[in-house]
């Protein structure tokens, strides 16, 4: 950066500035004319430039000073480049540069003195020179005169277009004030939002021009620019960039970025480059960042009870359902919205109606309800569905739109009854103090929506009563969520059952959907009041267990039994109950009279059994009907069921062969094929296990 020597000054200190001389204001500084200056330097003058801003120094500088002389053999300039910080001078460079003539050619006339190459700078603590310091050059001279000393002169000349004495320092004098002012002006008018930018560009070499008015003469005022990095064309400023005075060392650059007129602009951090060119073609630029918030338009659609996606509701055949959709403004500015219902996909007979306004205004993070009604025709099949679409579009940005499918499904109805057995046994001892018997039942909703049901319980005896309870309260209507089961309790009061123990009583339980629902379920069961088998005596005998003369009764063949030959019967008497029986007898009846008897002397334990042996000692020829009965004397009290205590059988007794045996029937022998005397004695000794 060149700084030119000026003739203006006070005392021995003159001005430096960046303004190149434009008119002839030639200044002369006469060097010492002492005759013998060999090895001595005489002060000439200082030139200084006040720094209105900070300066970042480079590594070198150079100079070129115009000299006019007469009869000079050699001239040496001692140039001291310095800065003055807080009133103290700090030297950056002290260099001697000489120029000499060769006899007889002396240094006469106008010429320049300048170093062969750039001179290095010793910055010390001042690589960056703070604002309101000064930079200066001090010149001292040492002259060797020609032999003709009568006519001798030396002048340093400057401040003229013909004599532009100057120093050229590598430095950066132009900086952007880091305190850039931004104003993001967001309006209610679409497309009118803008970012106002005002920056201060400081040139440490600003000058007071010749007229005395403040200006930055070192800068090309037409070169100021603002650009947004990454935005096509640097951003749309619409010729709004202006430059105006701040103070003699600074200019304001300001402009308004119409970011809504640029494409692809969203909230985020942007880099703004501020640049200016000085009069020598140097481009100075700085980049600052700004977190820009732009109008962002966003919509969220939400079900009335929260959540998004397809909005599913149920409706009855021929019925209607209303959807309440929350329309949220999720942008960062107030917005207006257009709301439409697309019913093109609805089947014939279905209708969708918008119940609220088709336009609305919303502040940020607020919502209103958009209400839509869908109606199904009477003939819609259960489980069938249809969909309409709710569409919401921003009126400020038509590209911002949200949609939600509204799906209506015709209800299906159904119920299943659970928890009941087809045979419900009631233990009299299980009745509570009020004579009530309780048992659970469940009703499951198998439809596709919540449903209400009428529940009914009916019994086949008019003297018994029944009711249905839920949580201790009598009910005849219940509501069950889809796929859930409602637990109920049947409360039954059986009476007058003492003489009908074991009899079956019809029971019906039903659940029917409340109209217009058509779901239903029915369960039928038998109610039996009886004492549990564990607490009763129940003797039983059966022909299937009977052996006659050692052969199963069913396998007897004609001729197996003969008149006069004893017939032995072997059978098992069982106690089907869990309570032990007292001693009793089993008797064989022939034609109504007792033919034989067998005593179960030790009774019969619960769920026990005993082997019984009976003999018909003198059967007569012909077809005989016999009957075997257990406890015909009713020795066992409180037996539950005596119907299976006896059975009848028929035996075909063949005539005895002549001459064989005693046909008179007087014989009473006792033998069992395969047994013998010892076997008979053992069989006779078999008794049931001791009863309980």
C-alpha positions as CSV (number, residue, x, y, z in Angstrom):
1,X,0.0,0.0,0.0
2,X,1.6,3.3,-1.1
3,X,1.6,6.3,1.2
4,X,2.6,9.6,-0.3
5,X,4.7,12.3,1.3
6,X,2.7,15.5,1.6
7,X,3.9,19.1,2.1
8,X,1.3,19.8,4.7
9,X,2.6,19.7,8.3
10,X,3.4,21.3,11.5
11,X,7.0,22.0,12.5
12,X,9.2,19.2,11.3
13,X,6.4,16.6,11.0
14,X,4.5,16.4,7.8
15,X,1.6,14.2,6.5
16,X,1.5,10.9,4.8
17,X,-1.6,9.6,3.1
18,X,-2.8,7.2,0.6
19,X,-4.1,9.8,-1.8
20,X,-1.9,10.1,-4.9
21,X,-1.1,13.7,-5.8
22,X,-3.5,14.9,-8.4
23,X,-2.3,18.5,-8.7
24,X,1.0,20.3,-8.4
25,X,1.4,21.2,-4.7
26,X,5.2,20.6,-4.9
27,X,6.9,20.6,-1.6
28,X,10.7,21.1,-1.1
29,X,12.8,19.9,1.9
30,X,16.3,21.3,1.9
31,X,19.0,18.9,3.1
32,X,21.9,20.1,5.2
33,X,24.7,21.9,3.3
34,X,27.4,21.3,5.8
35,X,30.6,20.8,3.9
36,X,32.1,17.8,5.7
37,X,29.3,15.3,6.3
38,X,31.4,12.2,5.8
39,X,30.0,9.6,8.2
40,X,27.4,12.0,9.7
41,X,23.6,12.1,9.2
42,X,21.6,15.2,9.5
43,X,17.8,15.1,10.3
44,X,15.6,16.2,7.4
45,X,11.9,15.6,8.4
46,X,9.2,13.1,9.5
47,X,6.0,12.2,7.6
48,X,3.2,10.5,9.5
49,X,-0.2,8.9,8.7
50,X,-2.7,8.6,11.5
51,X,-4.4,5.2,11.6
52,X,-8.1,5.3,12.0
53,X,-8.3,1.5,12.3
54,X,-6.1,-1.4,13.0
55,X,-3.4,-2.3,10.5
56,X,-2.0,-5.8,9.9
57,X,1.6,-5.4,8.8
58,X,3.3,-7.6,6.2
59,X,6.9,-8.5,6.1
60,X,8.5,-5.8,4.0
61,X,8.3,-2.3,2.6
62,X,10.1,-0.1,0.1
63,X,10.3,3.6,-0.8
64,X,11.1,6.0,-3.6
65,X,12.1,9.5,-2.9
66,X,12.6,12.3,-5.4
67,X,15.8,14.3,-5.1
68,X,17.0,17.4,-6.9
69,X,20.7,18.2,-6.3
70,X,23.7,20.1,-7.7
71,X,27.3,19.1,-7.4
72,X,26.7,16.0,-5.3
73,X,29.1,13.1,-5.5
74,X,27.1,10.8,-3.2
75,X,24.0,11.0,-1.1
76,X,22.9,8.5,1.6
77,X,19.4,8.5,3.0
78,X,18.7,6.9,6.4
79,X,15.1,5.9,6.4
80,X,13.4,4.9,9.6
81,X,9.9,3.3,9.3
82,X,8.1,3.5,12.6
83,X,4.8,3.3,14.3
84,X,3.6,5.4,17.2
85,X,1.4,3.5,19.7
86,X,0.1,5.3,22.7
87,X,2.6,8.1,22.2
88,X,5.6,5.9,22.0
89,X,7.6,5.4,18.8
90,X,8.6,1.8,17.8
91,X,11.0,1.4,14.9
92,X,10.1,-1.2,12.3
93,X,13.1,-0.6,10.0
94,X,16.2,1.5,9.9
95,X,18.0,1.3,6.5
96,X,20.7,3.4,4.7
97,X,20.3,3.7,1.0
98,X,22.9,5.5,-1.1
99,X,23.2,6.9,-4.6
100,X,26.5,8.3,-6.1
101,X,27.7,9.7,-9.3
102,X,30.9,8.7,-11.1
103,X,33.3,11.5,-11.9
104,X,32.9,13.5,-13.9
105,X,29.2,12.7,-13.9
106,X,27.9,14.1,-10.7
107,X,24.4,13.8,-9.2
108,X,22.8,16.8,-10.7
109,X,19.1,17.4,-11.5
110,X,16.1,15.2,-10.5
111,X,16.4,11.5,-9.7
112,X,15.0,9.0,-7.2
113,X,16.6,7.1,-4.4
114,X,15.2,3.7,-3.6
115,X,16.4,0.4,-2.3
116,X,17.5,-2.3,-4.6
117,X,14.9,-4.7,-3.0
118,X,12.2,-4.6,-0.4
119,X,13.3,-4.0,3.1
120,X,12.4,-6.4,5.9
121,X,10.3,-5.3,8.9
122,X,10.9,-6.0,12.5
123,X,7.4,-6.1,14.0
124,X,8.2,-6.8,17.6
125,X,4.9,-6.6,19.3
126,X,3.2,-4.9,16.5
127,X,2.4,-7.3,13.7
128,X,-1.0,-5.8,14.2
129,X,-1.0,-2.1,14.9
130,X,-4.0,-0.9,16.9
131,X,-6.4,1.7,15.8
132,X,-5.6,5.4,16.6
133,X,-1.9,4.8,16.2
134,X,0.3,6.4,13.6
135,X,2.8,5.2,11.0
136,X,5.7,7.3,9.9
137,X,8.9,7.6,8.0
138,X,11.9,9.7,9.2
139,X,14.6,10.8,6.8
140,X,18.2,11.7,7.6
141,X,20.8,12.6,5.0
142,X,24.5,12.3,4.6
143,X,26.0,14.0,1.5
144,X,29.4,14.0,-0.1
145,X,29.9,17.1,-2.2
146,X,31.8,17.5,-5.5
147,X,35.0,19.5,-5.4
148,X,33.1,22.5,-6.5
149,X,31.5,23.4,-3.3
150,X,30.4,26.9,-4.2
151,X,27.3,25.8,-6.0
152,X,25.8,23.0,-3.9
153,X,22.2,22.1,-3.2
154,X,20.1,19.0,-2.3
155,X,16.3,18.9,-2.0
156,X,13.8,16.2,-1.3
157,X,10.7,16.8,-3.5
158,X,7.1,15.5,-3.1
159,X,3.4,16.1,-3.4
160,X,3.3,16.6,-7.1
161,X,2.1,14.4,-9.9
162,X,5.6,14.6,-11.3
163,X,7.4,14.0,-8.0
164,X,5.4,11.3,-6.1
165,X,7.8,10.5,-3.3
166,X,6.3,7.6,-1.4
167,X,6.7,4.6,0.8
168,X,5.1,1.3,-0.1
169,X,4.3,-0.9,2.9
170,X,2.9,-4.4,2.7
171,X,0.0,-4.3,5.1
172,X,-3.7,-4.8,5.4
173,X,-5.4,-1.5,6.3
174,X,-9.0,-2.5,5.5
175,X,-11.1,-4.5,8.0
176,X,-14.7,-5.2,8.7
177,X,-16.1,-4.2,12.0
178,X,-17.1,-7.5,13.6
179,X,-20.2,-5.9,15.0
180,X,-22.4,-6.3,11.9
181,X,-26.0,-5.2,12.4
182,X,-28.7,-7.6,11.2
183,X,-32.5,-7.2,11.2
184,X,-34.6,-10.1,9.9
185,X,-37.8,-8.2,8.9
186,X,-40.6,-10.7,8.6
187,X,-43.9,-9.3,7.5
188,X,-47.4,-10.6,7.0
189,X,-47.2,-10.0,3.3
190,X,-46.2,-13.1,1.3
191,X,-42.8,-12.8,-0.2
192,X,-41.8,-9.6,1.5
193,X,-39.6,-10.9,4.3
194,X,-36.0,-9.6,4.1
195,X,-32.7,-9.5,6.0
196,X,-31.3,-6.0,6.5
197,X,-27.5,-5.9,6.7
198,X,-25.4,-3.0,7.9
199,X,-21.7,-3.4,8.2
200,X,-18.9,-0.9,9.0
201,X,-15.8,-1.1,6.8
202,X,-12.9,0.6,8.4
203,X,-9.9,1.8,6.3
204,X,-7.0,2.8,8.6
205,X,-5.7,5.0,5.9
206,X,-8.8,7.1,5.5
207,X,-8.0,10.8,4.9
208,X,-9.4,14.2,5.3
209,X,-9.5,15.4,1.8
210,X,-8.4,18.8,0.7
211,X,-11.8,20.3,1.2
212,X,-11.8,19.2,4.9
213,X,-14.8,16.9,4.6
214,X,-14.5,13.4,5.8
215,X,-14.1,10.7,3.2
216,X,-12.3,7.4,2.7
217,X,-10.3,8.3,-0.3
218,X,-8.4,5.0,-0.4
219,X,-11.5,2.9,-1.3
220,X,-13.4,2.6,-4.6
221,X,-16.9,3.4,-3.4
222,X,-18.5,1.8,-6.4
223,X,-16.9,-1.6,-5.5
224,X,-18.7,-2.2,-2.2
225,X,-20.7,-5.5,-2.4
226,X,-22.7,-7.9,-0.3
227,X,-23.0,-11.5,-1.4
228,X,-24.7,-14.6,0.2
229,X,-22.4,-17.6,-0.2
230,X,-24.1,-20.6,-1.8
231,X,-27.0,-18.6,-3.1
232,X,-27.4,-18.2,-6.9
233,X,-26.2,-14.7,-7.9
234,X,-25.1,-14.0,-4.4
235,X,-28.6,-13.4,-3.2
236,X,-31.4,-11.0,-4.4
237,X,-30.7,-7.5,-3.1
238,X,-32.7,-5.6,-5.7
239,X,-30.2,-2.7,-6.0
240,X,-30.5,-2.0,-2.3
241,X,-26.8,-2.0,-1.5
242,X,-25.8,1.5,-0.4
243,X,-22.6,3.1,1.0
244,X,-22.6,6.1,3.3
245,X,-20.2,7.9,5.6
246,X,-19.6,6.7,9.2
247,X,-16.4,8.7,10.1
248,X,-13.3,9.7,8.2
249,X,-11.9,6.2,8.4
250,X,-15.0,4.2,7.9
251,X,-18.0,3.7,5.6
252,X,-21.3,1.9,6.2
253,X,-22.3,-0.6,3.7
254,X,-25.9,-1.6,3.9
255,X,-28.4,-3.7,1.9
256,X,-31.6,-5.7,2.1
257,X,-31.5,-9.4,1.1
258,X,-34.9,-10.3,-0.3
259,X,-34.4,-14.0,0.6
260,X,-38.0,-15.0,-0.2
261,X,-37.3,-14.1,-3.8
262,X,-34.4,-16.7,-3.9
263,X,-35.1,-20.4,-4.3
264,X,-34.2,-23.0,-1.8
265,X,-33.8,-20.7,1.2
266,X,-34.6,-22.3,4.6
267,X,-33.7,-21.5,8.1
268,X,-30.0,-22.0,8.9
269,X,-26.6,-20.4,9.1
270,X,-25.6,-18.3,6.1
271,X,-22.2,-16.7,5.3
272,X,-22.3,-13.1,4.1
273,X,-19.3,-11.9,2.2
274,X,-18.6,-8.1,2.4
275,X,-16.0,-6.9,-0.1
276,X,-14.5,-3.6,-1.3
277,X,-11.7,-2.7,-3.7
278,X,-9.2,0.0,-3.0
279,X,-7.9,2.5,-5.5
280,X,-5.0,0.2,-6.3
281,X,-7.2,-2.7,-7.2
282,X,-6.7,-4.6,-4.0
283,X,-9.8,-6.6,-3.0
284,X,-10.6,-6.7,0.6
285,X,-13.3,-9.0,1.9
286,X,-14.6,-10.4,5.1
287,X,-17.2,-13.1,5.8
288,X,-19.7,-13.1,8.6
289,X,-22.3,-15.7,9.6
290,X,-25.9,-15.2,10.4
291,X,-28.5,-17.7,11.7
292,X,-31.4,-16.9,9.5
293,X,-34.9,-17.8,10.4
294,X,-37.2,-17.7,7.5
295,X,-40.9,-18.3,7.2
296,X,-41.4,-22.0,7.3
297,X,-44.8,-23.3,6.7
298,X,-45.7,-26.7,8.1
299,X,-48.9,-28.6,8.8
300,X,-49.7,-31.5,11.1
301,X,-52.9,-33.4,11.0
302,X,-53.8,-35.4,14.2
303,X,-56.7,-37.5,15.3
304,X,-58.9,-36.0,18.0
305,X,-57.5,-38.4,20.6
306,X,-53.9,-38.1,19.3
307,X,-51.9,-39.9,16.7
308,X,-51.7,-39.7,12.9
309,X,-52.1,-41.9,9.9
310,X,-55.4,-43.2,8.7
311,X,-58.3,-42.2,10.9
312,X,-60.5,-45.3,11.4
313,X,-64.0,-45.0,12.9
314,X,-67.0,-47.4,12.9
315,X,-70.6,-46.6,12.0
316,X,-73.8,-48.7,11.8
317,X,-75.5,-49.6,8.5
318,X,-77.3,-46.6,7.2
319,X,-75.6,-44.5,9.9
320,X,-73.1,-41.7,10.0
321,X,-69.9,-40.9,11.9
322,X,-68.1,-37.6,12.5
323,X,-64.3,-37.2,12.3
324,X,-62.7,-34.4,14.3
325,X,-59.2,-33.8,12.9
326,X,-56.8,-31.4,14.6
327,X,-55.2,-29.1,12.1
328,X,-51.9,-27.8,13.6
329,X,-49.8,-24.9,12.3
330,X,-46.4,-26.3,12.8
331,X,-44.6,-23.5,11.0
332,X,-42.8,-20.6,12.6
333,X,-45.2,-17.9,11.5
334,X,-48.9,-17.4,11.3
335,X,-50.5,-19.1,8.3
336,X,-53.7,-19.5,6.4
337,X,-55.0,-22.9,5.2
338,X,-57.4,-24.3,2.7
339,X,-59.2,-27.4,3.7
340,X,-60.9,-29.8,1.2
341,X,-62.5,-33.3,1.3
342,X,-61.8,-35.6,-1.6
343,X,-64.6,-38.1,-1.8
344,X,-63.8,-39.5,-5.3
345,X,-63.0,-42.9,-3.8
346,X,-66.2,-43.3,-1.9
347,X,-68.5,-46.1,-3.3
348,X,-71.9,-45.3,-4.6
349,X,-74.4,-44.4,-1.8
350,X,-71.7,-43.2,0.6
351,X,-71.4,-39.4,1.3
352,X,-68.7,-37.2,2.9
353,X,-69.5,-33.7,4.0
354,X,-67.3,-30.9,5.3
355,X,-68.9,-29.5,8.5
356,X,-66.4,-26.6,9.1
357,X,-65.1,-23.7,7.1
358,X,-62.9,-24.5,4.1
359,X,-60.4,-21.7,5.1
360,X,-58.9,-20.9,8.4
361,X,-56.1,-18.8,10.0
362,X,-53.8,-20.1,12.7
363,X,-51.1,-18.7,14.9
364,X,-47.9,-20.7,15.4
365,X,-48.4,-24.0,17.3
366,X,-52.2,-23.6,17.5
367,X,-54.8,-25.9,16.1
368,X,-58.5,-26.0,15.1
369,X,-60.8,-28.9,14.4
370,X,-61.7,-29.8,10.9
371,X,-64.9,-31.8,11.1
372,X,-66.0,-34.2,8.4
373,X,-69.1,-36.5,8.4
374,X,-69.2,-39.8,6.5
375,X,-72.5,-41.5,5.9
376,X,-73.1,-45.2,4.9
377,X,-76.1,-46.4,2.9
378,X,-78.6,-48.8,4.5
379,X,-77.5,-51.6,2.3
380,X,-73.8,-51.4,3.3
381,X,-72.6,-54.8,4.3
382,X,-71.2,-55.4,7.8
383,X,-67.4,-55.1,7.8
384,X,-67.4,-53.1,4.5
385,X,-65.4,-49.8,4.5
386,X,-64.9,-46.7,2.5
387,X,-62.4,-43.8,2.6
388,X,-62.4,-40.1,2.0
389,X,-59.3,-37.9,2.1
390,X,-58.9,-34.7,4.0
391,X,-56.4,-32.3,2.4
392,X,-55.0,-29.2,4.0
393,X,-52.8,-26.8,2.0
394,X,-50.9,-23.6,3.1
395,X,-52.2,-20.5,1.4
396,X,-48.8,-18.9,1.8
397,X,-46.8,-21.8,0.3
398,X,-48.8,-24.1,-2.0
399,X,-46.1,-26.7,-1.9
400,X,-46.9,-27.3,1.8
401,X,-49.8,-29.8,2.1
402,X,-50.9,-32.6,4.3
403,X,-53.4,-35.4,3.8
404,X,-55.2,-37.8,6.0
405,X,-57.4,-40.7,5.0
406,X,-60.7,-41.0,6.8
407,X,-61.9,-44.6,6.8
408,X,-65.3,-45.6,7.9
409,X,-66.1,-49.2,8.5
410,X,-69.6,-50.6,8.9
411,X,-69.8,-52.3,12.2
412,X,-70.0,-56.1,12.5
413,X,-71.6,-57.6,15.6
414,X,-71.0,-60.8,17.5
415,X,-70.8,-62.4,20.9
416,X,-69.4,-65.6,22.4
417,X,-70.4,-67.0,25.8
418,X,-67.6,-68.6,27.8
419,X,-67.1,-70.1,31.2
420,X,-70.1,-72.4,31.3
421,X,-70.3,-76.2,31.2
422,X,-73.2,-78.0,29.5
423,X,-73.9,-79.7,32.9
424,X,-73.8,-77.6,36.0
425,X,-73.9,-79.5,39.2
426,X,-75.0,-77.7,42.3
427,X,-73.9,-79.0,45.7
428,X,-76.6,-78.2,48.3
429,X,-73.8,-77.4,50.8
430,X,-72.4,-74.8,48.3
431,X,-75.5,-72.6,48.8
432,X,-74.8,-69.4,50.8
433,X,-76.7,-68.4,53.9
434,X,-79.5,-67.0,51.7
435,X,-79.8,-70.2,49.7
436,X,-78.1,-68.7,46.6
437,X,-75.7,-70.4,44.3
438,X,-73.3,-68.3,42.2
439,X,-71.3,-69.3,39.1
440,X,-69.4,-67.1,36.5
441,X,-70.1,-66.5,32.9
442,X,-68.2,-64.4,30.3
443,X,-69.5,-62.5,27.3
444,X,-66.8,-61.8,24.6
445,X,-67.4,-59.1,21.9
446,X,-66.4,-60.6,18.6
447,X,-67.6,-57.6,16.5
448,X,-65.3,-54.9,15.1
449,X,-66.3,-52.2,17.5
450,X,-67.5,-51.6,21.1
451,X,-70.9,-53.0,21.6
452,X,-73.7,-53.2,24.1
453,X,-75.7,-56.4,24.8
454,X,-78.9,-57.4,26.5
455,X,-78.1,-60.4,28.7
456,X,-80.8,-62.8,29.8
457,X,-80.9,-66.0,32.0
458,X,-83.8,-68.4,32.0
459,X,-84.4,-71.6,34.0
460,X,-86.9,-74.4,33.5
461,X,-88.4,-74.3,37.0
462,X,-90.9,-71.7,37.9
463,X,-90.2,-71.9,41.6
464,X,-86.5,-71.2,41.1
465,X,-85.2,-67.6,40.6
466,X,-82.2,-66.3,38.7
467,X,-80.5,-63.0,38.1
468,X,-77.3,-61.7,36.4
469,X,-74.8,-59.5,38.3
470,X,-71.8,-57.4,37.4
471,X,-69.7,-56.3,40.3
472,X,-72.4,-57.1,42.8
473,X,-75.1,-55.2,40.9
474,X,-77.9,-56.7,38.9
475,X,-77.7,-56.0,35.2
476,X,-79.6,-56.7,32.1
477,X,-77.4,-54.6,29.7
478,X,-73.6,-54.6,29.4
479,X,-71.1,-52.8,27.2
480,X,-68.0,-54.7,26.0
481,X,-65.0,-53.3,24.1
482,X,-63.9,-54.9,20.9
483,X,-62.1,-58.1,21.5
484,X,-62.7,-58.0,25.2
485,X,-64.6,-60.3,27.6
486,X,-67.0,-59.0,30.3
487,X,-67.1,-61.2,33.4
488,X,-70.6,-61.7,34.9
489,X,-72.1,-63.8,37.7
490,X,-75.2,-65.9,37.6
491,X,-77.0,-65.8,40.9
492,X,-79.4,-68.8,41.2
493,X,-81.8,-69.7,44.1
494,X,-82.8,-73.3,43.8
495,X,-85.7,-74.4,46.2
496,X,-87.7,-77.6,46.8
497,X,-85.0,-79.8,45.4
498,X,-84.7,-82.3,48.2
499,X,-87.0,-84.8,46.5
500,X,-85.6,-84.1,43.0
501,X,-81.9,-84.5,43.7
502,X,-80.2,-85.4,40.5
503,X,-83.0,-84.2,38.2
504,X,-81.9,-82.1,35.3
505,X,-83.3,-78.5,35.0
506,X,-83.0,-76.6,31.8
507,X,-80.9,-73.4,31.8
508,X,-80.4,-70.8,29.0
509,X,-78.1,-67.8,28.9
510,X,-78.2,-65.3,26.0
511,X,-76.4,-62.1,24.9
512,X,-77.9,-60.0,22.1
513,X,-76.6,-56.7,20.7
514,X,-78.6,-53.7,21.4
515,X,-80.2,-52.5,18.1
516,X,-79.2,-51.7,15.5
517,X,-76.7,-54.4,16.3
518,X,-77.5,-58.0,15.3
519,X,-74.9,-60.0,17.2
520,X,-76.2,-62.7,19.5
521,X,-75.0,-65.8,21.4
522,X,-77.0,-68.5,23.2
523,X,-75.8,-71.2,25.6
524,X,-77.9,-74.0,27.0
525,X,-77.0,-76.2,30.0
526,X,-78.5,-78.6,32.5
527,X,-78.7,-77.7,36.2
528,X,-78.5,-80.7,38.6
529,X,-78.7,-80.4,42.3
530,X,-76.9,-83.3,43.9
531,X,-74.5,-84.2,46.6
532,X,-71.0,-84.7,45.3
533,X,-70.1,-88.3,44.7
534,X,-67.4,-88.1,47.4
535,X,-70.1,-87.6,50.1
536,X,-72.6,-90.3,49.1
537,X,-73.1,-94.1,49.1
538,X,-74.1,-95.6,45.7
539,X,-74.1,-99.4,45.5
540,X,-74.3,-101.0,42.1
541,X,-74.3,-104.4,40.6
542,X,-74.5,-105.3,36.9
543,X,-75.0,-108.4,34.8
544,X,-71.9,-107.5,32.9
545,X,-69.8,-108.5,35.9
546,X,-71.8,-111.8,36.5
547,X,-70.2,-115.2,36.1
548,X,-72.3,-118.4,36.1
549,X,-70.5,-121.5,37.0
550,X,-67.3,-119.7,36.2
551,X,-68.4,-118.5,32.8
552,X,-69.4,-115.0,31.9
553,X,-73.2,-114.8,31.8
554,X,-73.3,-113.6,28.3
555,X,-71.3,-116.7,27.1
556,X,-73.6,-119.4,28.5
557,X,-74.7,-122.0,25.9
558,X,-77.8,-124.2,25.9
559,X,-77.2,-127.3,28.0
560,X,-74.6,-125.6,30.2
561,X,-77.0,-125.7,33.1
562,X,-78.9,-128.9,34.0
563,X,-81.7,-129.5,36.4
564,X,-80.6,-130.7,39.8
565,X,-77.1,-129.5,39.3
566,X,-76.2,-126.5,41.6
567,X,-75.6,-123.1,39.8
568,X,-73.0,-120.9,41.3
569,X,-73.1,-117.1,40.7
570,X,-70.1,-114.8,41.1
571,X,-70.4,-111.0,40.8
572,X,-68.9,-107.8,42.1
573,X,-70.8,-105.3,44.2
574,X,-69.3,-101.7,43.9
575,X,-69.7,-98.5,45.9
576,X,-69.6,-95.7,43.4
577,X,-69.7,-93.1,46.1
578,X,-66.9,-91.9,48.3
579,X,-68.7,-92.6,51.6
580,X,-68.4,-96.0,53.2
581,X,-71.5,-98.3,53.5
582,X,-72.6,-100.3,56.5
583,X,-72.9,-104.1,56.3
584,X,-75.5,-105.3,53.9
585,X,-76.5,-108.4,52.0
586,X,-76.8,-109.4,48.4
587,X,-79.7,-111.8,47.7
588,X,-80.7,-114.2,44.9
589,X,-84.4,-114.3,44.1
590,X,-86.0,-117.1,42.1
591,X,-89.6,-116.7,41.3
592,X,-89.9,-114.0,44.0
593,X,-88.4,-116.1,46.8
594,X,-85.0,-115.7,48.3
595,X,-82.9,-118.6,47.1
596,X,-79.5,-117.5,48.4
597,X,-78.0,-114.6,50.4
598,X,-74.5,-113.3,50.8
599,X,-73.5,-110.9,53.6
600,X,-71.0,-108.2,53.2
601,X,-70.3,-108.2,56.9
602,X,-67.7,-105.5,57.0
603,X,-69.6,-103.1,54.8
604,X,-68.0,-101.4,51.7
605,X,-65.5,-98.6,51.7
606,X,-66.0,-95.5,49.6
607,X,-65.2,-96.3,45.9
608,X,-64.6,-99.9,47.1
609,X,-65.9,-103.2,45.7
610,X,-66.5,-106.8,47.0
611,X,-66.7,-110.2,45.4
612,X,-70.1,-111.9,46.1
613,X,-70.8,-115.7,45.7
614,X,-74.4,-117.1,45.5
615,X,-75.7,-120.6,44.8
616,X,-78.9,-121.9,43.4
617,X,-78.7,-125.4,44.8
618,X,-81.6,-127.3,43.1
619,X,-82.6,-125.7,39.8
620,X,-85.6,-127.2,38.0
621,X,-85.7,-127.8,34.3
622,X,-87.2,-125.0,32.2
623,X,-86.8,-121.3,31.7
624,X,-86.3,-119.5,35.0
625,X,-86.3,-115.8,35.8
626,X,-83.9,-114.7,38.6
627,X,-83.2,-111.5,40.3
628,X,-80.1,-110.4,42.2
629,X,-80.5,-107.4,44.6
630,X,-78.0,-105.6,46.8
631,X,-79.3,-104.3,50.1
632,X,-82.8,-105.3,49.6
633,X,-83.3,-104.9,53.3
634,X,-82.4,-101.2,53.1
635,X,-79.6,-101.7,55.7
636,X,-77.6,-98.9,54.0
637,X,-79.2,-95.5,54.8
638,X,-79.1,-92.4,52.5
639,X,-78.0,-94.3,49.4
640,X,-78.2,-91.9,46.6
641,X,-79.4,-94.2,43.8
642,X,-81.0,-97.6,44.3
643,X,-82.0,-98.0,40.7
644,X,-78.8,-99.9,39.9
645,X,-78.9,-102.1,43.0
646,X,-80.5,-105.1,41.2
647,X,-80.8,-106.7,37.9
648,X,-82.8,-109.7,36.4
649,X,-81.6,-112.6,34.3
650,X,-83.1,-115.6,32.6
651,X,-81.6,-119.1,32.7
652,X,-82.5,-122.0,30.5
653,X,-82.2,-125.1,32.7
654,X,-81.9,-128.3,30.7
655,X,-83.5,-131.6,31.8
656,X,-81.1,-133.9,33.5
657,X,-80.1,-137.1,31.6
658,X,-81.9,-140.2,32.9
659,X,-79.9,-142.3,35.3
660,X,-77.5,-139.4,36.0
661,X,-77.6,-137.8,39.4
662,X,-80.6,-137.2,41.6
663,X,-83.4,-135.9,39.4
664,X,-85.6,-135.3,42.5
665,X,-83.6,-132.1,43.2
666,X,-82.7,-133.2,46.7
667,X,-79.0,-132.6,46.1
668,X,-77.4,-129.5,47.7
669,X,-73.8,-130.0,46.7
670,X,-71.7,-126.8,46.4
671,X,-68.9,-126.8,43.8
672,X,-67.6,-124.3,41.3
673,X,-65.7,-125.6,38.3
674,X,-62.1,-124.8,38.7
675,X,-62.5,-124.1,42.4
676,X,-62.5,-127.2,44.7
677,X,-63.1,-127.2,48.4
678,X,-60.2,-124.9,49.2
679,X,-61.2,-122.4,46.6
680,X,-64.8,-122.4,47.8
681,X,-63.6,-121.7,51.3
682,X,-61.4,-118.9,50.2
683,X,-64.1,-117.3,48.1
684,X,-66.5,-117.5,51.0
685,X,-64.0,-115.6,53.1
686,X,-63.7,-112.7,50.7
687,X,-65.3,-109.6,52.1
688,X,-65.2,-106.0,51.1
689,X,-62.6,-103.6,52.5
690,X,-63.6,-102.1,55.8
691,X,-66.0,-99.2,55.2
692,X,-65.1,-95.7,56.3
